[in-house]
């Protein structure tokens, strides 16, 4: 129970930085969708290039974030020369040097072959877009290791402060360029990201000065053996998130309209990202604890309980986003709101991704990451198949349903095989009740007449959300168990 409380505490801190950061980033969505009209296609360009950035970031980090946790929690083996050195620092140094090498090779290739790369991606006249974002993804990859080390050291305040500082500086510069200076091209979106990422990189210097730098070649071989399946897992996982945005301009029949439609989809997906925020916050806190708890007798009970509460709060978040869509839709410029119908579908896919992440620890803890690579690859093939087959006819609706197909497939496979290889008694009946209740309440929200005044829609949906909250209180969070207020319900 103490570790579960620690998980909740750290999740709150990581969640604050993630949710507040994403909320503040939402302020950029109306900014961009107002100053970059739908017809310009600029938001679609941004969506497309950032999809490539996300994929390349996974390749460059090579699974070293999770690998760092796995090896930093162990001691050195007999062949490791670590006398007089802190073992976690050796693990950090080895991981950082590895990612640094991959990053240097990547930058050399991009700057050396920028012309054919830009021609292939459709940005022959905008080499500068790609060069700026190559520098950004390189710095992001290098930052990933010290950010992971902060999580290992259980320094969520430092972690959250750096993440939020990036957001505040980013927003400030965007307001300066777009509103004050009137610089409304997508070029400035990339330039601002470059400046902010470089600034945060400099702030890691004090952390680097505290490290006892020591590279261990034998450790590197062990880490690479562990991490290469994670690379395939990560690539397949990120493709499940961004493949639609990469594929869309290639298969949409009207090339002149492709960036416009992709911009609509990319803007609407921003609203659905509340699911990604919660999953990310949970992951930041949960991952280090899972590896630290791997030898405890009650670990399976802990994992099962964590899964249930993860689902409860993601389903509640789903209902809140859908229920308050009559207000949330104003985040987007008017020209982009036609795609709001995909938001519940994308959120459902994100919930499946979160469940899949929770299920994934059975193979990580027994060093069988190849299973994750297989599951994610199959899911990715499903997603790509749906996108390639149906985007030409259904546009971005195919992107949304492709995510459900991809994540749903990986989730089901991981559960079935996991229960055979490392059984965990998940409370499936309780989980099923929450899912069914969510489905019923969502259907009720969908039947609320759009012709009603906004306040009336919000009032009805709030009552429906409170029904879900009441069920949580009755089944899993009795008020009498809470501190302070609990005494009034005994």
VENNORBEL-V311349 format. One record per backbone hydrogen bond with DSSP energy under -1.0 kcal/mol. CO is the residue of the C=O (numbers start at 0). NH is the residue of the N-H. E is the energy in kcal/mol with one decimal. If there is no record, write none. Layout:
BEGIN
CO;NH;E  CO;NH;E
END
This chain:
BEGIN
0;4;-2.4  1;5;-2.1  2;6;-2.3  3;7;-2.2  4;8;-2.4  5;9;-2.8  6;10;-2.8  7;11;-2.0  8;12;-1.7  9;13;-3.2  10;14;-3.3  11;15;-2.2  12;16;-2.2  13;17;-2.7  14;18;-3.8  15;19;-2.5  16;20;-1.6  17;21;-2.9  18;22;-2.9  19;23;-2.9  20;24;-2.3  21;25;-1.8  24;27;-1.8  25;29;-1.1  27;31;-3.5  28;32;-3.1  29;33;-1.2  30;34;-2.5  31;35;-2.8  36;39;-1.5  37;40;-1.2  40;44;-2.0  41;45;-2.4  42;46;-2.3  43;47;-2.4  44;48;-2.6  45;49;-2.4  46;50;-1.2  47;51;-1.5  48;52;-2.2  49;53;-2.1  50;54;-1.7  51;55;-2.7  52;56;-2.3  53;57;-1.4  54;58;-1.7  55;59;-2.5  56;60;-2.1  57;61;-1.4  60;63;-2.5  62;66;-1.9  63;67;-2.0  64;68;-1.2  65;69;-2.2  66;70;-2.2  67;71;-2.6  68;72;-1.4  76;79;-1.6  79;81;-1.4  81;84;-2.4  85;89;-1.6  86;90;-2.2  87;91;-2.6  88;92;-2.8  89;93;-2.3  90;94;-2.4  91;95;-3.0  92;96;-2.6  93;97;-1.8  94;98;-2.4  95;99;-2.6  96;100;-1.9  97;101;-2.1  98;102;-2.4  99;103;-2.1  100;104;-2.0  101;105;-2.3  102;106;-2.5  103;107;-2.0  104;108;-2.2  105;109;-2.6  106;110;-2.6  107;111;-1.7  108;112;-2.0  112;116;-1.8  113;117;-2.9  114;118;-2.3  115;119;-2.2  116;120;-2.2  117;122;-2.9  122;125;-1.9  125;129;-1.0  126;130;-2.4  127;131;-2.2  128;132;-2.0  129;133;-1.9  130;134;-1.8  131;135;-1.9  132;136;-2.6  133;137;-1.8  134;138;-2.1  135;139;-2.6  136;140;-2.1  137;141;-1.9  138;142;-2.3  139;143;-1.5  142;146;-2.4  143;147;-2.0  144;148;-2.3  145;149;-1.9  146;150;-1.5  147;151;-2.3  148;152;-2.4  149;154;-2.5  150;153;-1.2  154;158;-2.1  155;159;-3.1  156;160;-2.6  157;161;-2.1  158;162;-2.0  159;163;-2.7  160;164;-2.3  161;165;-1.9  162;166;-1.6  163;167;-2.6  164;168;-2.5  165;169;-2.5  166;170;-2.8  167;171;-2.5  168;172;-2.4  169;173;-2.2  170;174;-2.7  171;175;-2.2  172;176;-2.8  173;177;-3.0  174;178;-1.6  174;179;-1.8  175;180;-2.7  176;182;-3.5  181;183;-1.0  184;187;-1.3  185;189;-1.5  186;190;-2.1  187;191;-2.3  188;192;-1.7  189;193;-2.0  190;194;-2.2  191;195;-2.5  192;196;-2.4  193;197;-2.0  194;198;-1.8  195;199;-2.1  196;200;-2.0  197;201;-1.5  200;203;-1.3  201;204;-1.5  203;207;-2.2  204;208;-1.9  207;210;-1.2  210;212;-1.1  215;219;-2.1  216;220;-1.7  217;221;-1.6  218;222;-2.8  219;223;-3.0  220;224;-1.9  221;225;-1.6  222;226;-2.7  223;227;-2.2  226;230;-2.0  227;231;-1.6  228;232;-2.6  229;233;-3.4  230;234;-3.1  231;235;-2.6  232;236;-2.5  233;237;-3.0  234;238;-2.4  235;239;-1.5  237;241;-2.5  238;242;-2.5  241;245;-1.5  242;246;-3.3  243;247;-2.2  246;249;-1.3  246;250;-1.6  247;251;-2.2  256;260;-2.4  257;261;-2.6  258;262;-1.9  259;263;-1.8  260;264;-2.3  261;265;-3.0  262;266;-2.2  263;267;-2.2  264;268;-2.4  267;271;-1.1  271;274;-1.6  272;276;-2.3  273;277;-2.0  274;278;-2.4  275;279;-2.6  276;280;-2.6  277;281;-2.6  278;282;-2.5  279;283;-2.5  280;284;-1.5  281;285;-3.1  282;286;-2.6  285;289;-2.5  286;290;-1.6  287;291;-1.8  288;292;-2.0  292;295;-2.1  295;298;-1.1  297;301;-2.1  298;302;-2.6  299;303;-2.2  300;304;-2.2  301;305;-2.6  302;306;-2.1  303;307;-1.9  304;308;-2.2  305;309;-2.2  306;310;-2.2  307;311;-2.3  308;312;-2.1  309;313;-1.9  310;314;-2.6  311;315;-2.0  312;316;-1.8  313;317;-2.3  314;318;-2.1  315;319;-2.1  316;320;-2.5  317;321;-2.4  318;322;-3.0  319;323;-2.0  321;324;-1.3  323;326;-1.5  323;327;-2.9  324;328;-2.3  326;329;-1.8  327;330;-2.3  328;331;-1.4  332;335;-2.0  335;338;-1.3  336;339;-1.8  338;341;-1.8  339;342;-1.6  341;345;-2.5  342;346;-2.5  343;347;-2.1  344;348;-1.9  345;349;-2.1  346;350;-2.2  347;351;-2.0  348;352;-2.1  349;353;-2.1  350;354;-2.4  351;355;-2.5  352;356;-2.2  353;357;-2.1  354;358;-2.3  355;359;-1.1  358;361;-1.1  359;363;-1.2  360;364;-2.4  362;367;-3.4  363;366;-1.1  367;370;-1.8  368;372;-1.9  369;373;-2.2  370;374;-2.8  371;375;-2.7  372;376;-2.0  373;377;-2.4  374;378;-2.4  375;379;-2.6  376;380;-2.4  377;381;-2.0  378;382;-2.4  379;383;-3.0  380;384;-2.5  381;385;-2.4  382;386;-2.5  383;387;-3.0  384;388;-2.2  385;389;-2.3  386;390;-2.4  389;393;-3.6  390;394;-2.3  393;396;-1.5  394;397;-1.3  395;399;-1.7  396;400;-2.1  397;401;-2.1  398;402;-1.4  399;403;-1.2  400;404;-2.2  401;405;-2.5  402;406;-2.6  403;407;-2.2  404;408;-1.8  405;409;-2.1  406;410;-2.6  407;411;-2.3  408;412;-2.3  409;413;-2.3  410;414;-2.1  411;415;-2.5  412;416;-2.5  413;417;-2.1  414;418;-2.2  416;420;-2.3  417;421;-3.2  423;425;-2.0  425;427;-2.4  426;430;-2.4  427;431;-2.8  428;432;-1.9  429;433;-1.8  430;434;-2.3  431;435;-2.7  432;436;-2.5  433;437;-2.3  434;438;-2.3  435;439;-2.2  436;440;-2.5  437;441;-2.8  438;442;-2.3  439;443;-2.0  440;444;-2.2  441;445;-2.2  442;446;-1.1  444;447;-1.2  448;451;-1.4  452;456;-2.1  453;457;-2.6  454;458;-2.2  455;459;-2.4  456;460;-2.5  457;461;-2.3  458;462;-1.8  459;463;-1.8  460;464;-2.3  461;465;-2.4  462;466;-1.4  463;467;-1.3  464;468;-2.2  465;469;-2.7  466;470;-1.8  467;471;-2.1  468;472;-2.5  469;473;-2.4  470;474;-2.5  471;475;-3.0  471;476;-1.8  477;480;-2.0  478;481;-1.5  481;485;-1.0  482;484;-2.7  484;487;-1.6  485;488;-1.9
END
